[in-house]
Amino acid sequence: MAGTSEARTSHGNLNTPDGSAYDVFVSFRGPDTRCVFTDVLYVFMKEKGICVFRDMEEVRHGEEIGDELRRAVPDSRIYVVVFSKDYASSAWCLRELAMMVDCLRDPASRKVITS
């Protein structure tokens, strides 16, 4: 998964109440929802002034989670998981979900996961 941060994400906002870089991290399976639901959700949140991280690149089988994504998960306050028919068949999506759950296990965390 390669690309510039402008092409892949919105820019972080260190002015969030808890100092997180992003208000929302959106996890989704691109081929299932990118051109329909996820794009509409993203635009709606951005128009409301919500700082959103969403990955814009396709993930190839066997690729590793990039540094930018590793930073974005813990640096987001809310996780939105867009479950779709093939979400669970994507090893990449499952890795993102596992990273979110790991962050939620931190007793100091005030993060929220929703679907």
N, C-alpha and C positions, 0 to 999 in steps of 0.2 A: 504494500500500500504506500505509494509515494505521491508526493504533491506538495505544493506550497501551502502554508496555513491559510492564505487568502482563498485558495481554490477549495480547501477542504472544510474550513470552519468559519464561524464568526469569530471576531476578535474577543479575547478575554476582557472581563470587566472587574477590576480589582475593587470596585466600589460596591460590590454585593454586600449585604449585611454582615456576612461572616468572613469577608475577604476572599471568597472563592473567585476563581477566574471566570467561571460560567454559572449562570443560574440553573440551566438545564442541559443535561447530556441526553441525546436521543440515540437509542440503539434500535436498529432496524435491519432487516434483510433487504438490501437494495433492489434486487430484481422483483421482489414481491410488492413493495410499497413506495419506492422512491418517487416515481413519476405520478403518483396519485396522492395518497393520504399524507405521507411524510413531507412532501414538498409543501402542501397546503398548511399543515401544522407548523412547519418551520417559518413560513412567511407570516402566518398569523402571530406567532410568538414574537418575531422580530418587529412587526408593526406595533406591538404592545410594549416595546422597549425591553424585552426579555433577551438576555444574552445567552445564545444557544450554541452548543457544540454538536455538530453532526458531521460524520465522515462522508466525504463526497466521492471517494474512490471505491472501485470494486476490489474485493479481496480475492486473491488467487489461492487455490488450495496449497497449503503448506507454508504460506507466508506468516511471518511473525508480527505481532502487534507492534506498531511503531512507537517511538519515543513520545510523539505528540499525543497519541491516544493514551499511552500510559500516564501521562500528566493530566489529561483532560478528565479522566474518570474521577480521581480523588479531588480534583480541583472544581468539581461541579456540586451544586447543592441538592439538585433534584435529578433523579434518573427516570426517564420515560422510556419504557420498553414497548415497542410496537410489535406485538406478537402477530405473526402471520403463518400461513400454511407451512412454509418451509423454514421458518426462523430457527427451529431447533435442529434442522439438518445442516446448519452452517456452523462449523467449528469456530469460526471467527466470532459469530454472534454469541455462542456459548462462552467463549473466553471473555468477551465484554461483560456478559451477565455475571460470570464468576468474579471478575474484578469488582463489579458493583457490590455484590454480596460481601466480599472481603472488606470493602470500605465500610459497609453498614455494620459489620461486626465490631468495629472500633468503638469502644464505650464512649469516647469523646465525640463521636460523629453525631451530627444532627441532620443527616441526610435522609431523603425520602425516595422510595422507589414506587413507581406506579406503572400500570399498563392500561 
